[in-house]
Amino acid sequence: MSTTQASGTQDVDSKGLKGGALGLVSSVVVGVASTAPAYSLAASLGYIVVGGALMAGVHAPGIVLLAFVPMYLIAVAYQELNRAEPDCGTTFTWASRAFGPITGWMGGWGIIVADVIVMANLAQIAGQYSFTFVGGFGLPAVADLANNPWAVTTAGLVWIALMTWICYRGIEISARLQYVLLAFEVVILLFFAAFALVKVYTGHAESYSLIPSWDWFNPFGLDFAQTTAPALLTAIFIYWGWDTAVSVNEETKDPGKTPGRAAIISTVLLLLTYAIVTVATVAFAGVGDKGIGLANPDNAGDVFSAIGPALFGGGIGGTILMTLLGFSILTSASASTQTTILPTARTSLSMAVYKAIPQRFARIHPKYLTPTWSTIGMGIISAVFYLVFTLISTSLLNALIGSIGLMIAFYYGLTGFACIWYYRRTLTSSVRNFVMRGLFPLLGGLMLAAVFVYGLIQFAAPDWLTDDAGHNVTIFGIGAEAVVGVGGILIGAVLMIVWWIVKPDFFRGRTLPRQSADQVLAGLATPATVGADGLGAGRGGASGVDDPRA
C-alpha cells in the first residue's frame, strides 16, 4: 500500500481507492440510503406494532426510539475507532487489532454474509415494485407480474446486475445516484406523514384514527419479554446500514473525522424520519387487526400499500399518489441494493489486502479506482444466493429478515466491545474518553448481545415463522431464521479454517498485528515503507492516524 495525504489532516495507507471523493453530505446520504427508510418502514412497522405475544400497539414510536439507543451507542464506537484507524475494513480491521485475527475475520465475515443475505430480500422488493410502478400507468397486466415469482426473480437479478455495474464504475457516480434516489424517497415519506397528520387533526381521517400522544414514545410500560424484546428485534433492522458511511472512509475527505460524523448524523436523521412517519401511520391507520389497522396480519408485509388507498382516496389524484408511494419503495430498495454492495466490496478489499482472503479481491480498477473482484464478486454471489433461495422456497426469503437481525447484533456488538479493548490503556485519561470509548460502546455492545441471545432463542422455536398456508417454516425442525442466522456465521468459521491452512500469514499476525490504540499511535513515529508484500513495513500494515487521544 502506498501512503497518501488525506485532506491535510492525516496520512492514510491507500489501497488504491479514490481518496477525497466524498464529503460529509455525500457520506451522510450514503449512510441514510443504505438503510432503505421507505422499504424498511413499509415491511417492518406492522411487526413492530404487533410486538410478540402482547401488542406494542400505539407504543410503536417508543420501540423505534428505544432501538435508536444501541444504534447511536455503536455509531459512537465506529466514530472513535475510525478516528484511530480509518480503514475500509471497519469491524474486520478493528476487531483484529483488538482481539486478534480469528475474531477480526469473523467480524468481517459477519458484514459480508449479512449484506449478501439482505441483497436477496432487497432484490425481491425491487423486482416486485418495478412491475407495480409500471403497472400503475394503466397497465394491469404488467402490475399482475408482481405476483409472478419468475418475473419478480428475473427483475430482481437485473437490479442486482445494474447496481453492481454502477458501483464498479466509481464511488462518485454511486454517490450522485444516491442523492436523487434518497431525495425522492424522503420527500414522499414526509409528504405521506404530513398528509396523514393533516387528515387526523382536521377530523377527515377514519373512524378508528387516533390523535397522537407523547405517551406513545414511552415503551417502558410494556412487558419486556413478550412485547418489547420481539418488537426491538425488528426495530433494530430498520436502522441497519448507516455504517456504510464509515466503510467508504478511505474515499472521503478528512477520513479520520468525516465518516464518524456521518455515521452519527445518519442515525439521528433516521430517528427523526422514523419517529415522524411512525406517529403519522399509527395515528391514521390505528392499531386494530381489521381493515387497514397496523395489527392486521394481511398488512404486515407492506403497510403503506394497505393504507394508501384510504389515505389518498380514488380518482386520478389518488392513483398518482399511490404510484409515487410505490415508487418511493422501489427507489428505497434499489438504492439500498447499491449501497449494500459498497461496504461488502470494501470489507473484502481490506481482508484481501491483509491476506485474510485471496489477494485477487484486493485488485483495483486503474481508471475507476473501485474494487474489481470484490464488487463483481459481491454481485455474483448475491445473485446466486437470491436465485437458490427463490428456487427452494419463497417462504425462506421471509426468514432472511430475522437471520439478518442476528448478524447485525453480532458484528455491531463486536465493534462496541472492540472499541473498549482497543482503547483500554487510555480510557481513564479523560472523562470524555471514558464515556465515548468505554461506557457508550460497552452499553451498546451489551444491549446487542442481549438482543442476539434473545433473538436466537425465539427464532429457534419451530412455530416462530409460518408461511401463507399456516405451515411452520423450519430447517431440520428448527426455526428457519435461527438456522440461517447461525448457519451463515458457522459457514464463515469453516471458510476461515480452510484459508488458515492454505495461507496462514494473517492468522499468525504477520499482516495485521494485534495492537491497542496507543501502540498504533506509537507506530506513526516510524515512517511507513512499502515492503515486498505491499504492506507498510514501518507500521506493520496499520493505517496512518491522528492522535486517538485527541
C-alpha positions as CSV (number, residue, x, y, z in Angstrom):
1,M,0.0,0.0,0.0
2,S,1.2,3.5,-0.7
3,T,0.7,6.3,1.7
4,T,-1.3,9.4,0.6
5,Q,-2.1,12.6,2.3
6,A,-5.8,12.9,3.1
7,S,-7.3,16.4,3.2
8,G,-4.5,17.9,5.2
9,T,-5.2,16.1,8.4
10,Q,-3.6,12.7,8.4
11,D,-1.8,10.1,6.3
12,V,-3.9,7.1,5.3
13,D,-2.5,3.9,3.8
14,S,-4.1,3.8,0.4
15,K,-5.4,0.6,-1.0
16,G,-5.9,2.3,-4.4
17,L,-9.4,3.7,-3.8
18,K,-10.2,7.3,-4.8
19,G,-9.4,9.4,-1.8
20,G,-11.2,12.6,-1.1
21,A,-14.1,11.7,-3.4
22,L,-16.9,12.2,-0.8
23,G,-17.6,15.0,1.6
24,L,-19.7,15.0,4.8
25,V,-23.1,15.4,2.9
26,S,-22.3,12.6,0.5
27,S,-21.3,10.3,3.3
28,V,-24.5,11.0,5.2
29,V,-26.5,10.4,2.0
30,V,-24.8,7.0,1.5
31,G,-25.4,6.2,5.2
32,V,-29.1,7.0,5.3
33,A,-29.8,5.5,1.8
34,S,-28.2,2.2,2.9
35,T,-31.0,1.7,5.5
36,A,-33.7,1.9,2.8
37,P,-36.1,4.0,5.0
38,A,-39.2,3.7,2.9
39,Y,-38.9,-0.1,2.4
40,S,-37.8,-0.7,6.0
41,L,-40.8,1.1,7.4
42,A,-43.2,-0.5,5.0
43,A,-42.0,-4.0,5.7
44,S,-41.4,-3.7,9.5
45,L,-43.8,-1.3,11.1
46,G,-46.7,-3.8,11.2
47,Y,-44.4,-6.3,13.0
48,I,-43.3,-3.6,15.5
49,V,-46.9,-2.8,16.3
50,V,-47.7,-6.4,16.8
51,G,-44.7,-7.0,19.0
52,G,-44.7,-10.5,20.3
53,A,-47.2,-12.4,22.4
54,L,-48.6,-9.0,23.5
55,M,-49.0,-6.0,21.2
56,A,-46.9,-2.9,21.3
57,G,-49.8,-1.0,19.7
58,V,-49.6,2.7,19.9
59,H,-46.3,2.5,21.6
60,A,-44.6,1.5,18.4
61,P,-42.9,5.0,18.2
62,G,-41.4,4.2,21.6
63,I,-40.0,1.0,20.3
64,V,-38.5,2.9,17.4
65,L,-37.0,5.4,19.8
66,L,-35.6,2.6,22.0
67,A,-34.0,0.8,19.1
68,F,-32.2,4.0,18.3
69,V,-30.2,3.9,21.6
70,P,-27.9,0.9,20.8
71,M,-27.5,2.1,17.2
72,Y,-26.3,5.5,18.5
73,L,-24.0,4.0,21.0
74,I,-22.4,1.7,18.4
75,A,-22.2,4.7,16.0
76,V,-20.1,6.4,18.6
77,A,-17.9,3.3,18.8
78,Y,-17.5,3.4,15.0
79,Q,-16.6,7.1,15.2
80,E,-13.9,6.6,17.8
81,L,-12.4,3.6,16.1
82,N,-12.3,5.4,12.8
83,R,-10.5,8.3,14.4
84,A,-7.7,6.0,15.2
85,E,-7.6,3.8,12.1
86,P,-9.7,4.8,9.1
87,D,-9.6,1.5,7.3
88,C,-12.4,0.4,4.9
89,G,-12.4,-3.0,6.6
90,T,-14.0,-1.4,9.7
91,T,-15.1,-4.2,12.1
92,F,-12.7,-6.6,10.4
93,T,-9.7,-4.4,11.0
94,W,-10.6,-3.0,14.4
95,A,-11.6,-6.4,15.9
96,S,-8.3,-7.9,14.5
97,R,-6.4,-5.1,16.2
98,A,-8.3,-5.5,19.5
99,F,-8.9,-9.3,19.8
100,G,-6.7,-10.9,17.2
101,P,-7.2,-12.4,13.7
102,I,-9.8,-15.0,14.4
103,T,-12.3,-12.5,16.0
104,G,-11.4,-10.0,13.3
105,W,-12.0,-12.4,10.5
106,M,-15.4,-13.5,11.8
107,G,-16.3,-9.8,12.2
108,G,-15.5,-9.2,8.6
109,W,-17.5,-12.3,7.6
110,G,-20.5,-11.1,9.6
111,I,-20.6,-7.9,7.4
112,I,-20.3,-9.9,4.2
113,V,-22.8,-12.6,4.9
114,A,-25.4,-10.1,6.3
115,D,-25.1,-8.0,3.2
116,V,-25.3,-11.0,0.8
117,I,-28.5,-12.2,2.6
118,V,-30.2,-8.8,2.6
119,M,-29.5,-8.4,-1.1
120,A,-31.9,-11.3,-1.8
121,N,-34.6,-9.5,0.1
122,L,-33.9,-6.1,-1.5
123,A,-33.8,-7.6,-5.0
124,Q,-37.2,-9.3,-4.3
125,I,-38.8,-6.0,-3.3
126,A,-37.2,-4.1,-6.2
127,G,-38.4,-6.7,-8.6
128,Q,-42.0,-6.6,-7.3
129,Y,-42.3,-2.8,-7.2
130,S,-40.8,-2.5,-10.7
131,F,-43.9,-4.1,-12.0
132,T,-46.2,-2.4,-9.5
133,F,-44.9,1.0,-10.5
134,V,-45.1,0.5,-14.3
135,G,-48.5,-1.2,-13.9
136,G,-49.7,1.9,-12.2
137,F,-49.8,3.7,-15.5
138,G,-52.9,1.8,-16.7
139,L,-51.1,-1.4,-17.4
140,P,-52.8,-4.0,-15.2
141,A,-51.2,-6.9,-17.0
142,V,-47.8,-5.6,-16.0
143,A,-48.9,-5.0,-12.4
144,D,-50.0,-8.6,-12.2
145,L,-46.4,-9.7,-12.9
146,A,-45.6,-8.5,-9.3
147,N,-47.2,-11.8,-8.2
148,N,-45.3,-13.9,-10.7
149,P,-42.3,-15.4,-8.9
150,W,-40.3,-16.0,-12.1
151,A,-40.9,-12.5,-13.4
152,V,-40.0,-10.9,-10.0
153,T,-36.9,-13.0,-9.7
154,T,-35.7,-12.0,-13.2
155,A,-36.3,-8.4,-12.4
156,G,-34.5,-8.7,-9.1
157,L,-31.5,-10.2,-10.8
158,V,-31.5,-7.3,-13.3
159,W,-31.5,-4.9,-10.4
160,I,-28.5,-6.6,-8.8
161,A,-26.6,-6.6,-12.1
162,L,-27.4,-2.9,-12.7
163,M,-26.3,-1.7,-9.2
164,T,-23.2,-3.8,-9.3
165,W,-22.2,-2.1,-12.5
166,I,-22.8,1.3,-11.0
167,C,-20.7,0.5,-8.0
168,Y,-18.0,-0.8,-10.4
169,R,-18.0,2.5,-12.3
170,G,-16.9,4.6,-9.4
171,I,-17.8,5.9,-5.9
172,E,-18.7,9.4,-7.2
173,I,-21.3,8.0,-9.7
174,S,-22.7,5.9,-6.9
175,A,-23.0,8.9,-4.6
176,R,-24.7,11.1,-7.2
177,L,-27.3,8.5,-7.9
178,Q,-28.0,8.2,-4.2
179,Y,-28.7,11.9,-4.0
180,V,-31.5,11.5,-6.5
181,L,-33.0,8.3,-5.1
182,L,-32.8,9.3,-1.4
183,A,-34.2,12.8,-2.1
184,F,-37.3,11.3,-3.8
185,E,-37.7,8.7,-1.1
186,V,-37.6,11.1,1.8
187,V,-39.8,13.7,0.2
188,I,-42.5,11.1,-0.5
189,L,-42.2,9.7,3.1
190,L,-42.6,13.1,4.7
191,F,-45.4,14.0,2.3
192,F,-47.2,10.8,3.3
193,A,-46.7,11.6,7.0
194,A,-47.9,15.2,6.6
195,F,-50.9,14.2,4.6
196,A,-51.9,11.6,7.2
197,L,-51.5,14.0,10.2
198,V,-53.4,16.8,8.5
199,K,-56.3,14.4,7.9
200,V,-56.2,13.2,11.6
201,Y,-56.1,16.7,13.1
202,T,-58.7,18.1,10.8
203,G,-61.1,15.3,11.5
204,H,-61.1,14.0,7.9
205,A,-59.4,10.7,8.8
206,E,-61.0,7.3,9.5
207,S,-63.3,6.4,12.5
208,Y,-60.5,4.4,14.0
209,S,-57.8,7.0,13.6
210,L,-56.1,8.3,16.8
211,I,-54.8,11.7,18.0
212,P,-51.1,11.3,18.7
213,S,-49.9,11.5,22.3
214,W,-46.5,11.9,23.8
215,D,-47.1,8.7,25.8
216,W,-46.7,6.8,22.5
217,F,-42.9,7.4,22.9
218,N,-42.8,5.6,26.2
219,P,-42.1,1.8,25.8
220,F,-41.3,1.1,29.4
221,G,-44.8,0.2,30.5
222,L,-44.7,-2.8,28.1
223,D,-43.9,-6.3,29.0
224,F,-40.2,-6.7,28.1
225,A,-40.1,-10.4,27.2
226,Q,-43.5,-10.7,25.5
227,T,-43.6,-7.3,23.7
228,T,-40.6,-5.0,23.9
229,A,-37.8,-7.6,23.0
230,P,-39.6,-9.1,20.0
231,A,-40.5,-5.7,18.6
232,L,-37.0,-4.4,19.3
233,L,-35.5,-7.2,17.1
234,T,-37.5,-5.8,14.2
235,A,-36.9,-2.2,15.0
236,I,-33.1,-2.6,15.1
237,F,-33.3,-3.8,11.5
238,I,-34.7,-0.6,10.2
239,Y,-31.7,1.3,11.4
240,W,-29.1,-1.1,10.0
241,G,-26.9,0.3,7.2
242,W,-25.6,3.6,8.5
243,D,-22.2,2.0,8.9
244,T,-21.8,2.2,5.1
245,A,-20.8,5.9,5.7
246,V,-17.8,4.6,7.6
247,S,-16.9,1.7,5.2
248,V,-16.2,4.3,2.5
249,N,-13.8,6.2,4.9
250,E,-10.8,5.8,2.6
251,E,-12.7,7.6,-0.2
252,T,-13.8,10.6,1.9
253,K,-12.3,14.0,2.7
254,D,-10.7,14.0,6.1
255,P,-11.1,10.2,6.6
256,G,-10.4,10.3,10.3
257,K,-13.4,12.6,11.1
258,T,-15.9,12.8,8.3
259,P,-17.1,9.1,8.3
260,G,-17.6,9.0,12.0
261,R,-19.6,12.3,12.0
262,A,-21.6,11.0,9.0
263,A,-22.5,7.8,10.9
264,I,-23.8,9.7,13.9
265,I,-25.7,12.2,11.8
266,S,-27.2,9.4,9.8
267,T,-28.6,7.6,12.9
268,V,-30.1,10.9,14.2
269,L,-31.7,11.7,10.8
270,L,-33.1,8.2,10.7
271,L,-34.6,8.6,14.2
272,L,-36.3,11.8,13.2
273,T,-37.7,10.4,9.9
274,Y,-38.9,7.2,11.5
275,A,-40.5,8.9,14.5
276,I,-42.5,11.3,12.3
277,V,-43.6,8.6,9.8
278,T,-44.4,6.1,12.6
279,V,-46.5,8.5,14.6
280,A,-48.4,9.6,11.4
281,T,-49.0,6.0,10.3
282,V,-50.2,4.8,13.7
283,A,-52.4,7.9,14.1
284,F,-54.2,7.4,10.7
285,A,-54.4,3.6,10.5
286,G,-54.8,2.8,14.1
287,V,-53.6,-0.4,15.7
288,G,-56.6,-2.7,15.1
289,D,-56.4,-6.1,13.4
290,K,-59.1,-5.3,10.8
291,G,-59.1,-3.3,7.6
292,I,-56.0,-1.0,7.3
293,G,-55.2,-1.4,11.0
294,L,-51.5,-2.0,11.6
295,A,-52.0,-5.1,13.6
296,N,-53.8,-6.8,10.7
297,P,-51.5,-9.6,9.6
298,D,-52.6,-9.1,5.9
299,N,-50.9,-5.7,6.0
300,A,-47.7,-6.6,7.7
301,G,-45.7,-7.1,4.5
302,D,-46.4,-3.6,3.2
303,V,-48.3,-1.2,5.5
304,F,-48.1,1.7,3.1
305,S,-49.8,0.0,0.2
306,A,-52.5,-1.1,2.6
307,I,-53.0,2.4,4.0
308,G,-52.5,4.3,0.7
309,P,-56.0,3.9,-0.9
310,A,-57.8,5.0,2.3
311,L,-55.4,7.9,2.8
312,F,-55.2,9.3,-0.8
313,G,-58.7,8.3,-2.0
314,G,-59.7,7.3,-5.5
315,G,-59.6,9.2,-8.7
316,I,-56.6,10.4,-10.8
317,G,-55.0,12.2,-7.8
318,G,-55.2,9.1,-5.6
319,T,-53.8,6.9,-8.3
320,I,-50.9,9.2,-8.9
321,L,-50.1,9.5,-5.2
322,M,-50.3,5.7,-4.8
323,T,-47.9,5.3,-7.7
324,L,-45.5,7.7,-6.2
325,L,-45.7,6.0,-2.9
326,G,-44.9,2.7,-4.6
327,F,-42.1,4.3,-6.5
328,S,-40.5,5.5,-3.3
329,I,-40.3,1.9,-2.0
330,L,-38.8,0.9,-5.3
331,T,-36.2,3.7,-5.1
332,S,-35.6,2.7,-1.5
333,A,-34.9,-0.9,-2.2
334,S,-32.8,-0.2,-5.4
335,A,-30.8,2.5,-3.6
336,S,-30.1,0.1,-0.7
337,T,-29.2,-2.6,-3.2
338,Q,-26.4,-0.3,-4.4
339,T,-25.2,0.9,-1.1
340,T,-25.2,-2.7,0.3
341,I,-22.6,-3.6,-2.4
342,L,-20.3,-0.8,-1.3
343,P,-19.4,-1.9,2.3
344,T,-19.2,-5.6,1.3
345,A,-16.7,-4.9,-1.5
346,R,-14.6,-2.7,0.7
347,T,-14.6,-5.1,3.6
348,S,-13.4,-7.9,1.3
349,L,-10.9,-5.5,-0.2
350,S,-9.4,-4.8,3.2
351,M,-9.4,-8.5,4.1
352,A,-7.6,-9.3,0.8
353,V,-5.0,-6.6,1.4
354,Y,-4.2,-8.1,4.8
355,K,-4.2,-11.6,3.2
356,A,-7.2,-12.8,5.2
357,I,-8.8,-13.9,1.9
358,P,-7.3,-14.4,-1.6
359,Q,-5.4,-11.3,-2.7
360,R,-7.2,-11.1,-6.1
361,F,-10.0,-9.5,-4.1
362,A,-7.7,-6.5,-3.5
363,R,-7.5,-5.6,-7.2
364,I,-8.5,-2.0,-8.0
365,H,-9.7,-0.8,-11.4
366,P,-6.9,1.5,-12.8
367,K,-9.5,4.1,-14.1
368,Y,-12.5,3.9,-11.8
369,L,-10.4,3.3,-8.6
370,T,-13.0,0.8,-7.3
371,P,-12.5,-2.8,-6.1
372,T,-13.0,-5.0,-9.2
373,W,-13.1,-8.6,-7.9
374,S,-14.7,-7.6,-4.7
375,T,-17.5,-5.6,-6.3
376,I,-18.3,-8.1,-9.1
377,G,-17.9,-11.0,-6.7
378,M,-20.5,-9.4,-4.4
379,G,-22.9,-9.1,-7.2
380,I,-22.5,-12.6,-8.5
381,I,-22.7,-14.2,-5.0
382,S,-25.8,-12.2,-4.2
383,A,-27.5,-13.2,-7.4
384,V,-26.7,-16.9,-6.9
385,F,-27.9,-16.7,-3.3
386,Y,-31.1,-15.0,-4.3
387,L,-31.8,-17.4,-7.1
388,V,-31.2,-20.5,-4.9
389,F,-33.4,-19.3,-2.1
390,T,-36.2,-18.5,-4.6
391,L,-35.9,-21.9,-6.2
392,I,-36.1,-23.7,-2.8
393,S,-39.0,-21.7,-1.3
394,T,-40.1,-18.1,-1.5
395,S,-41.2,-18.5,2.2
396,L,-37.5,-18.8,3.1
397,L,-37.0,-15.2,1.9
398,N,-39.1,-14.2,4.9
399,A,-36.7,-16.0,7.2
400,L,-33.9,-13.7,6.0
401,I,-35.0,-10.7,7.9
402,G,-34.7,-12.4,11.3
403,S,-31.4,-14.0,10.4
404,I,-30.0,-10.7,9.3
405,G,-31.0,-9.3,12.7
406,L,-28.8,-11.9,14.4
407,M,-25.8,-11.0,12.2
408,I,-26.4,-7.2,12.7
409,A,-26.3,-7.7,16.5
410,F,-23.2,-9.9,16.1
411,Y,-20.9,-7.6,14.2
412,Y,-22.3,-4.3,15.6
413,G,-21.9,-5.6,19.2
414,L,-18.5,-6.9,18.4
415,T,-17.5,-3.5,17.2
416,G,-18.6,-2.0,20.5
417,F,-16.5,-4.4,22.5
418,A,-13.6,-3.9,20.2
419,C,-13.7,-0.2,20.9
420,I,-13.4,-0.7,24.6
421,W,-10.4,-3.1,24.3
422,Y,-8.7,-1.1,21.6
423,Y,-8.6,2.0,23.8
424,R,-8.3,0.1,27.2
425,R,-5.0,1.8,28.1
426,T,-6.3,5.4,27.6
427,L,-9.9,5.1,28.8
428,T,-9.2,6.8,32.1
429,S,-7.2,9.7,30.6
430,S,-10.2,11.9,30.5
431,V,-14.0,11.8,31.2
432,R,-14.6,12.2,27.5
433,N,-12.6,9.1,26.6
434,F,-14.2,7.1,29.4
435,V,-17.7,7.9,28.2
436,M,-17.2,7.8,24.4
437,R,-14.7,5.0,24.2
438,G,-15.7,2.9,27.2
439,L,-19.2,3.4,28.6
440,F,-21.2,4.1,25.4
441,P,-19.6,1.2,23.4
442,L,-20.0,-1.1,26.4
443,L,-23.7,-0.4,26.8
444,G,-24.3,-0.7,23.1
445,G,-22.4,-4.0,22.9
446,L,-24.3,-5.4,25.9
447,M,-27.7,-4.4,24.5
448,L,-26.9,-6.0,21.2
449,A,-25.5,-9.2,22.9
450,A,-28.8,-9.5,24.8
451,V,-30.8,-9.0,21.6
452,F,-28.7,-11.7,19.9
453,V,-29.3,-14.2,22.6
454,Y,-33.0,-13.5,23.0
455,G,-33.5,-13.4,19.2
456,L,-31.8,-16.7,18.8
457,I,-33.9,-18.4,21.4
458,Q,-37.1,-17.0,19.9
459,F,-36.2,-17.7,16.3
460,A,-35.3,-21.3,17.0
461,A,-38.9,-22.1,18.0
462,P,-40.5,-24.3,15.2
463,D,-43.6,-22.2,15.1
464,W,-41.9,-18.8,15.1
465,L,-42.3,-18.3,11.4
466,T,-45.2,-19.7,9.3
467,D,-45.9,-19.5,5.6
468,D,-49.1,-18.3,3.8
469,A,-50.7,-21.8,4.4
470,G,-50.0,-21.7,8.1
471,H,-47.2,-24.2,8.0
472,N,-44.1,-23.8,10.1
473,V,-41.0,-22.6,8.2
474,T,-38.2,-24.8,9.6
475,I,-34.9,-26.3,8.7
476,F,-34.2,-29.7,10.3
477,G,-37.1,-29.0,12.7
478,I,-35.6,-25.7,13.9
479,G,-36.9,-22.3,13.2
480,A,-35.5,-21.2,9.8
481,E,-34.5,-17.8,11.0
482,A,-32.2,-19.2,13.7
483,V,-30.7,-21.8,11.3
484,V,-30.0,-19.3,8.5
485,G,-28.5,-16.8,11.1
486,V,-26.3,-19.2,12.9
487,G,-25.6,-21.3,9.8
488,G,-24.3,-18.2,8.0
489,I,-21.9,-17.5,10.8
490,L,-20.7,-21.1,11.0
491,I,-20.1,-21.3,7.3
492,G,-17.7,-18.4,7.8
493,A,-15.8,-20.3,10.5
494,V,-15.3,-23.2,8.1
495,L,-14.0,-21.0,5.4
496,M,-11.7,-19.3,7.8
497,I,-10.2,-22.6,8.9
498,V,-9.7,-23.6,5.3
499,W,-7.9,-20.3,4.4
500,W,-5.9,-20.5,7.6
501,I,-4.5,-23.8,6.3
502,V,-3.9,-22.5,2.8
503,K,-2.5,-19.1,3.8
504,P,-1.6,-18.7,7.5
505,D,0.2,-15.3,7.4
506,F,-2.8,-13.2,8.5
507,F,-3.7,-15.7,11.3
508,R,-0.1,-15.6,12.6
509,G,-0.3,-11.8,13.0
510,R,2.1,-11.0,10.2
511,T,-0.1,-8.7,8.1
512,L,-2.4,-7.1,10.7
513,P,-0.9,-7.5,14.1
514,R,-2.9,-7.2,17.3
515,Q,-2.4,-3.7,18.8
516,S,-4.0,-1.2,21.0
517,A,-4.7,2.4,20.0
518,D,-1.6,3.8,21.8
519,Q,0.6,1.2,20.0
520,V,-0.8,2.2,16.6
521,L,-0.1,5.8,17.5
522,A,3.5,5.0,18.5
523,G,4.0,3.3,15.2
524,L,3.4,6.6,13.4
525,A,6.8,7.8,14.6
526,T,8.4,5.3,12.1
527,P,7.9,6.4,8.5
528,A,6.0,3.8,6.5
529,T,7.8,2.0,3.8
530,V,6.3,-0.4,1.3
531,G,7.6,-3.9,1.6
532,A,7.6,-6.6,-1.0
533,D,4.2,-7.8,0.2
534,G,2.7,-4.4,-0.4
535,L,2.2,-3.6,3.3
536,G,3.6,-0.7,5.2
537,A,6.6,-2.3,6.9
538,G,7.3,0.6,9.2
539,R,3.8,0.3,10.8
540,G,3.0,-3.3,10.5
541,G,0.4,-2.5,8.0
542,A,-1.5,-0.1,10.2
543,S,-3.4,2.9,8.8
544,G,-2.0,6.3,9.4
545,V,-3.9,8.1,12.2
546,D,-4.3,11.3,14.1
547,D,-3.8,11.1,17.8
548,P,-6.6,8.8,19.1
549,R,-6.4,10.6,22.4
550,A,-7.3,13.9,20.9
